[in-house]
Amino acid sequence: MSEGEERPPSGAGEQEKAGEEPRAADADAWATACAEDLAEERARRRAERGTPPGSAAEELKKLVDAVAEKLSGIQSPLFGAVAGPAAQQVVRQVVEQAKAAVEPVIERNPDVFDHLAAAGNELLAAYRSAVQAQEKRWTTRASDLTDPRERGDDDGGPGQRIDLD
């Protein structure tokens, strides 16, 4: 080759034969490797910790099913021997009606429950922050009201009295 001609990069001829651009093949390989690593990591964590909780809608559906199952299985002495089976049937019927009313709402609006769960977490964080701030004010006030000699500070400063005897 003469000085004015440029050489193709190494391996470019092979990639041109395959009909791919060099970077597209690398990106696909990288994406595939990342997806495989992520799947392996998820499987490892699932084996360690069990299955992660589902979405808020799925968890609510599980809760409704569990409550319905418990309520249907209650046998109360309050119902009495005669009214027992009839009362139990009424309870089952009410539970089934409640499930029939709740489940379509959950299925139509699963994102709403995720947003409500996130909002609940934010409210909990705000409450926790407020409580910690109030506790800090209480403990600061209590230490300010304590007699400096009881704390070991004769002058009320941050120094500490050392007994040399």
C-alpha positions in Angstrom: 0.0 0.0 0.0 1.1 3.5 -0.6 1.2 6.3 1.9 -2.0 7.9 0.7 -4.1 4.8 1.1 -5.7 3.9 4.4 -5.8 0.4 5.9 -9.0 -0.9 7.1 -9.0 -1.7 10.9 -8.1 -5.3 11.8 -11.1 -7.5 11.6 -13.2 -5.0 9.6 -13.2 -7.3 6.6 -14.7 -10.1 8.6 -17.4 -7.9 10.1 -18.3 -6.5 6.6 -18.7 -10.1 5.4 -21.1 -10.8 8.3 -23.0 -7.7 7.3 -22.8 -6.1 10.8 -21.3 -2.9 12.1 -18.5 -3.5 14.6 -20.1 -1.6 17.4 -23.6 -3.2 17.0 -22.1 -6.7 17.6 -20.2 -5.5 20.6 -23.3 -3.7 22.1 -25.4 -6.9 21.6 -22.7 -9.0 23.2 -22.4 -6.6 26.1 -26.2 -6.4 26.6 -26.5 -10.2 26.5 -23.7 -10.6 29.1 -25.3 -8.0 31.3 -28.7 -9.7 31.1 -27.1 -13.0 31.9 -25.2 -11.6 34.9 -28.4 -9.9 36.2 -30.4 -13.1 35.9 -27.7 -15.0 37.8 -27.6 -12.4 40.5 -31.4 -12.4 40.9 -31.4 -16.2 41.1 -28.7 -16.1 43.7 -30.6 -13.5 45.8 -33.8 -15.4 45.4 -32.1 -18.6 46.7 -30.6 -16.6 49.7 -33.6 -14.6 50.7 -36.6 -16.3 49.1 -38.9 -14.7 46.6 -39.2 -10.9 46.9 -42.6 -9.4 47.7 -44.7 -8.7 44.7 -46.3 -5.4 43.7 -48.6 -3.7 46.2 -51.6 -4.9 44.2 -50.5 -8.5 44.4 -49.8 -8.2 48.1 -53.2 -6.7 48.7 -54.9 -9.5 46.8 -53.0 -12.0 48.9 -54.2 -10.2 52.1 -57.8 -10.2 50.9 -57.6 -13.9 50.2 -56.0 -14.7 53.6 -58.6 -12.6 55.5 -61.4 -14.2 53.5 -60.1 -17.6 54.3 -59.8 -16.9 58.0 -63.2 -15.3 58.2 -64.8 -18.2 56.4 -63.2 -20.7 58.8 -64.4 -19.0 62.0 -66.7 -21.1 64.1 -68.0 -18.9 66.9 -69.9 -20.1 69.9 -71.8 -16.9 69.7 -73.7 -18.2 66.7 -75.2 -21.0 68.7 -75.8 -24.6 67.8 -78.9 -23.9 65.7 -77.8 -20.7 64.0 -74.2 -21.8 63.6 -74.4 -23.3 60.0 -76.7 -20.6 58.8 -74.6 -17.8 60.3 -71.4 -19.3 58.9 -73.0 -19.4 55.5 -73.9 -15.7 55.8 -70.3 -14.9 56.7 -69.0 -16.8 53.7 -71.5 -15.1 51.4 -70.4 -11.6 52.7 -66.7 -12.5 52.3 -67.3 -13.6 48.8 -69.2 -10.4 47.9 -66.4 -8.3 49.4 -63.8 -10.2 47.4 -65.9 -9.8 44.2 -66.0 -6.1 44.8 -62.3 -5.6 45.7 -60.6 -7.9 43.1 -61.8 -6.0 40.0 -60.6 -2.7 41.5 -57.2 -4.2 42.2 -56.9 -5.7 38.7 -58.0 -2.4 37.0 -55.7 -0.1 39.0 -52.5 -2.0 40.1 -50.4 1.2 39.7 -52.6 3.1 42.2 -51.7 0.6 44.9 -48.0 0.9 44.1 -48.3 4.7 44.4 -50.2 4.4 47.7 -47.5 2.1 49.1 -44.8 4.6 48.0 -46.8 7.4 49.6 -47.1 5.4 52.8 -43.3 4.9 52.8 -42.8 8.6 52.4 -45.2 9.4 55.2 -43.4 6.9 57.5 -40.0 8.5 56.6 -41.4 12.0 57.4 -42.9 10.8 60.7 -39.6 9.1 61.7 -37.7 12.3 60.9 -40.1 14.4 63.0 -39.9 12.1 65.9 -36.1 12.0 65.8 -35.9 15.8 65.6 -38.3 16.1 68.6 -36.3 13.5 70.6 -33.1 15.4 69.9 -34.7 18.6 71.2 -35.9 16.8 74.3 -32.5 15.3 75.1 -30.8 18.6 74.4 -33.1 20.5 76.8 -32.7 17.8 79.4 -28.9 18.1 79.3 -29.1 21.9 79.4 -31.2 21.8 82.6 -28.9 19.4 84.4 -26.6 20.9 87.0 -23.1 21.2 85.5 -21.5 19.7 88.7 -23.7 16.6 88.2 -22.3 16.2 84.7 -18.8 16.5 86.0 -18.3 20.0 84.5 -17.4 22.6 87.2 -17.6 25.5 84.8 -20.3 24.1 82.6 -17.9 23.8 79.7 -17.1 20.7 77.6 -14.1 19.8 79.8 -14.0 16.7 82.1 -12.8 16.7 85.7 -10.0 14.3 86.4 -9.5 12.9 89.9 -5.8 12.6 90.6 -6.1 10.9 94.0 
